[in-house]
Amino acid sequence: MRKGESRIRRVYGITGDDLEAALESFNYECALCGKTDSRERQDGSGFTLSIDHEHSSGRLRLMLCVNCN
């Protein structure tokens, strides 16, 4: 199990693989400003995207950087 995967499953109802698929669908970029997630950078610098979701259902909407979130 990946770090944080149990929290992601509990809060958002998705698996680590679901999260990876979401990141891929957004090209590892913030949906608003286009900054690249650190998991896609060769040197690992930068930030990790946040999951923007509907609070009532937990459904994932977008992947956002800290500033846009």
Backbone as CSV, one residue per row, in Angstrom:
resi,resn,N_x,N_y,N_z,CA_x,CA_y,CA_z,C_x,C_y,C_z
1,MET,0.849,-1.185,0.000,0.000,0.000,0.000,0.889,1.241,0.000
2,ARG,0.572,2.199,-0.865,1.324,3.442,-0.947,1.033,4.337,0.245
3,LYS,1.986,5.224,0.535,1.804,6.169,1.634,0.538,6.991,1.399
4,GLY,-0.329,7.052,2.385,-1.549,7.840,2.299,-2.701,7.170,1.581
5,GLU,-2.483,5.964,1.052,-3.535,5.324,0.264,-4.768,4.991,1.103
6,SER,-4.591,4.587,2.366,-5.760,4.258,3.181,-6.602,5.507,3.444
7,ARG,-5.949,6.663,3.635,-6.685,7.926,3.827,-7.426,8.299,2.542
8,ILE,-6.773,8.157,1.407,-7.401,8.476,0.120,-8.619,7.596,-0.098
9,ARG,-8.490,6.322,0.231,-9.618,5.386,0.069,-10.760,5.773,1.014
10,ARG,-10.428,6.119,2.255,-11.452,6.455,3.248,-12.161,7.769,2.904
11,VAL,-11.400,8.808,2.547,-11.968,10.136,2.323,-12.632,10.264,0.961
12,TYR,-11.963,9.763,-0.081,-12.447,9.982,-1.447,-13.072,8.748,-2.092
13,GLY,-12.890,7.592,-1.469,-13.465,6.370,-2.016,-12.759,5.875,-3.270
14,ILE,-11.472,6.233,-3.423,-10.713,5.784,-4.591,-9.439,5.080,-4.131
15,THR,-8.893,4.258,-4.995,-7.653,3.548,-4.698,-6.460,4.374,-5.171
16,GLY,-5.278,3.929,-4.801,-4.061,4.566,-5.293,-3.971,4.507,-6.799
17,ASP,-4.444,3.407,-7.388,-4.451,3.288,-8.850,-5.419,4.289,-9.478
18,ASP,-6.566,4.505,-8.813,-7.522,5.511,-9.298,-6.893,6.904,-9.276
19,LEU,-6.153,7.195,-8.191,-5.488,8.483,-8.073,-4.436,8.637,-9.165
20,GLU,-3.678,7.599,-9.403,-2.657,7.634,-10.459,-3.306,7.877,-11.822
21,ALA,-4.440,7.240,-12.071,-5.153,7.451,-13.332,-5.638,8.893,-13.459
22,ALA,-6.096,9.468,-12.345,-6.535,10.870,-12.353,-5.361,11.795,-12.649
23,LEU,-4.218,11.534,-12.015,-3.025,12.340,-12.269,-2.631,12.254,-13.735
24,GLU,-2.669,11.053,-14.290,-2.340,10.870,-15.702,-3.317,11.621,-16.593
25,SER,-4.596,11.601,-16.252,-5.596,12.266,-17.089,-5.414,13.782,-17.093
26,PHE,-4.810,14.319,-16.021,-4.511,15.748,-15.956,-3.058,16.029,-16.347
27,ASN,-2.376,15.021,-16.903,-0.977,15.146,-17.327,-0.063,15.620,-16.201
28,TYR,-0.383,15.210,-14.964,0.395,15.579,-13.786,0.506,17.097,-13.632
29,GLU,-0.512,17.828,-14.073,-0.518,19.283,-14.015,-1.745,19.790,-13.274
30,CYS,-1.594,20.939,-12.631,-2.722,21.612,-12.000,-3.736,21.951,-13.092
31,ALA,-5.003,21.657,-12.845,-6.055,21.891,-13.837,-6.265,23.374,-14.126
32,LEU,-5.836,24.253,-13.218,-6.060,25.685,-13.420,-4.835,26.424,-13.946
33,CYS,-3.672,26.226,-13.317,-2.501,27.017,-13.715,-1.478,26.236,-14.533
34,GLY,-1.580,24.890,-14.538,-0.683,24.075,-15.356,0.648,23.713,-14.729
35,LYS,0.875,24.079,-13.457,2.130,23.700,-12.806,2.212,22.178,-12.732
36,THR,3.426,21.650,-12.875,3.639,20.208,-12.920,3.846,19.624,-11.527
37,ASP,3.192,18.504,-11.277,3.320,17.778,-10.017,4.740,17.256,-9.855
38,SER,5.249,17.232,-8.632,6.624,16.796,-8.371,6.859,15.343,-8.749
39,ARG,5.809,14.520,-8.758,5.992,13.112,-9.108,6.365,12.945,-10.566
40,GLU,6.131,13.953,-11.385,6.452,13.886,-12.799,7.798,14.547,-13.111
41,ARG,8.372,15.266,-12.162,9.655,15.941,-12.384,10.802,14.984,-12.106
42,GLN,11.814,15.062,-12.922,12.968,14.181,-12.769,13.693,14.401,-11.446
43,ASP,13.803,15.651,-11.002,14.543,15.931,-9.770,13.676,15.846,-8.515
44,GLY,12.369,15.644,-8.691,11.468,15.507,-7.552,11.151,16.803,-6.841
45,SER,11.603,17.927,-7.395,11.332,19.210,-6.757,9.891,19.635,-7.009
46,GLY,9.447,20.618,-6.280,8.116,21.164,-6.515,7.118,20.742,-5.467
47,PHE,5.928,20.445,-5.887,4.807,20.219,-4.987,4.037,18.972,-5.414
48,THR,3.115,18.580,-4.585,2.221,17.480,-4.913,0.829,18.059,-5.128
49,LEU,0.175,17.626,-6.182,-1.172,18.117,-6.460,-2.160,17.656,-5.399
50,SER,-3.155,18.480,-5.159,-4.220,18.169,-4.207,-5.445,17.684,-4.969
51,ILE,-6.241,16.903,-4.294,-7.486,16.404,-4.875,-8.597,17.391,-4.561
52,ASP,-9.181,17.995,-5.605,-10.362,18.830,-5.422,-11.559,17.898,-5.567
53,HIS,-12.471,17.945,-4.606,-13.579,16.990,-4.600,-14.857,17.627,-4.082
54,GLU,-15.971,16.973,-4.392,-17.262,17.363,-3.836,-17.302,16.859,-2.401
55,HIS,-17.566,17.745,-1.459,-17.557,17.340,-0.054,-18.710,16.418,0.299
56,SER,-19.839,16.553,-0.372,-20.992,15.706,-0.045,-20.791,14.265,-0.493
57,SER,-20.187,14.067,-1.667,-20.044,12.715,-2.194,-18.614,12.192,-2.155
58,GLY,-17.628,13.100,-2.047,-16.231,12.695,-2.098,-15.721,12.515,-3.516
59,ARG,-16.584,12.739,-4.520,-16.210,12.534,-5.923,-15.101,13.482,-6.345
60,LEU,-14.071,12.929,-6.962,-12.945,13.713,-7.440,-13.377,14.592,-8.611
61,ARG,-13.016,15.889,-8.560,-13.325,16.811,-9.657,-12.080,17.172,-10.434
62,LEU,-11.074,17.702,-9.751,-9.869,18.198,-10.398,-8.646,17.875,-9.566
63,MET,-7.478,18.037,-10.170,-6.220,17.985,-9.456,-5.670,19.405,-9.471
64,LEU,-5.396,19.968,-8.279,-4.979,21.361,-8.159,-3.704,21.499,-7.347
65,CYS,-2.898,22.522,-7.679,-1.731,22.833,-6.858,-2.215,23.518,-5.579
66,VAL,-1.329,23.710,-4.632,-1.686,24.314,-3.346,-2.242,25.711,-3.538
67,ASN,-1.620,26.504,-4.401,-2.083,27.886,-4.609,-3.491,27.945,-5.207
68,CYS,-3.785,27.105,-6.165,-5.102,27.115,-6.813,-6.174,26.457,-5.955
69,ASN,-5.785,25.555,-5.090,-6.731,24.856,-4.238,-7.220,25.792,-3.155
